Amino acid sequence: MLQSRGALEQAEFQLMAFTHGEGVVSAGLERDIALQKASNSDSNQRETLLSVVQMSERVAALKSKIGTLPERTTTQIRSSDNPLLLEKMKSTLLDLQLKRTNLLAKFQPSYRTVQEVDEQIAKTKASIASEAGDPVREQFTELDPNHEWVKAELMKSQVELAALQARVIANGSVLTSYRKEAKRLGDSAIQQEELLRNVKAAEEKYLLYVNKREEARIGDALDEGGILNVAVVQKPKVPALPQHSTLAFGLIGMVFATVLSTGLGFTADYLDPTFRTPDEITAHLGFSVIASLPAATVLAGE
Amino acid sequence: MGTNAAVLDRQEECTQFETHFPVHAAMPTSVLAWDPSRFAEDQIRALVRQVFSQDSPKPARHVVFSAMQTGTDLASICMLAGEALSNYVSGSVCVITDEPGSSLTDKHFSQIASARDDVRDMEVLGKWRRLANNLWHTPDAVCGQAPGAASALLLRAKLTELRQNFDYAVIQGPSPAQPSELSHVGHLCDGIVLVLEAHVTRRIAAQRIKEKLHRADARLLGIILNSREFPVPSRLYGKL
């Protein structure tokens, strides 16, 4: 028995040493938790990789689109005459015509000065005609919203792609660490289960010896008392609650006693063969009772 | 002429009976606290009024009281009935009991004599004792003094003498255990009052006695229930 107890203590000591050395309490449970985390991390990694591919395609498409879209677009084109210039030219023409009229009052049209004025008048008219035929043109442009949207989305997608790529790298390292931890805990779980089996086996062995010793002690005690061939089939247990409710027993007993006593009273009253009241005499004999007297001591005048 | 006088005397007695024995005389307990003694007296007065009432088609004047059980204090009942009767009729009343040495009866005599103002000393006239002005008593057994036919003749002679000397008679009769004698006495008298003991007298026995009296053509005037118990306490009964 001492040997079995020593074996049990040794097995328990080995289990404690393993627990302290490995830093695990329940290797199997922790392994399962690590595997669960690794599974979750792997799932996240796959989703992140899909996002990276999706984002790369998006960046490529945006880059191709941004080359085809103009940076600015014409929003308004307006054509009109130059009124100041025309007014000035018409004023000049009027002055030239007044000057020619004055010159014609003094000189012949063939006079050189008159002809110069005629030539200037002709140029001025030509200029006015030219100006009237070529109006002023104004054109307004703005930034293209599609080009701007593509540009912004491209920038945003590039940033998100960089973040996703960083997340893929980080998730990869975490996943690797989880897998390593799960593998280590799996090995530890195997060792711990083996140690637990050893402890359990040692404990059962020890309890078996204890029970056998107790049975032997009981057997010796019974032998000393002259009682033989007695074996405890099942250990007695003290119930936590009584098998039947005391209150229910009391109520049933009270009801039964009430019914029984009432029935006995009615039975005794029914079976009583004597007269007790004047009404019974009237009912039984058909004669009315002319007097009902109390006890004889009353008649004596006491 | 003599018949008319007797009728007039009877009418006078009836008037006196009703005057001295009003209907409400038996019911004062309704306004007073319940008292067993007073209750017994009221019951006796009601008994006298009902048995000796002159309103009935066949009024009874000489009545035999018979107890079913041997332990019944029949002499006291007869004395109480005789006393109550003497208070409310002007005619002479006699009480015949068969217990000459009963201390209980003597006690009744003393109480009656001391309570009545109409008699100073108990007058003794032969075997008769006068307890009141119109109340007489004799401790003489009516039956059982002689066997057979001699007893019957003697009984007839006694009752004839009683009828001649007294207007009313309360007679302690034989027990129903002697049915032939009781029937004979009942036949000679005006009727029989049967006294039953509560919780003692059996129904079947009372039924047999009633049938025997009926076959003997004896008139059963009524029944007294003696030693009746009241299960309700007197304090509570008085409040009802």
Interface residues (C-beta under 8 A of the other chain):
Chain A: P273 T274 F275 R276 T277 P278 E280 I281 H284 L285 F287 S288 V289 I290 A291 S292 L293 P294 A295 A296 V298 L299 A300 G301 E302
Chain B: P36 S37 F39 A40 Q43 I44 A46 L47 Q50 V51 D73 S76 I77 L80 L104 K107 H108 Q111 V193 L196 A198 H199 V200 T201 R202 R203 I204 A206 Q207 K210 L220 L221 G222 I223 I224 L225 N226 S227 R228 E229 F230
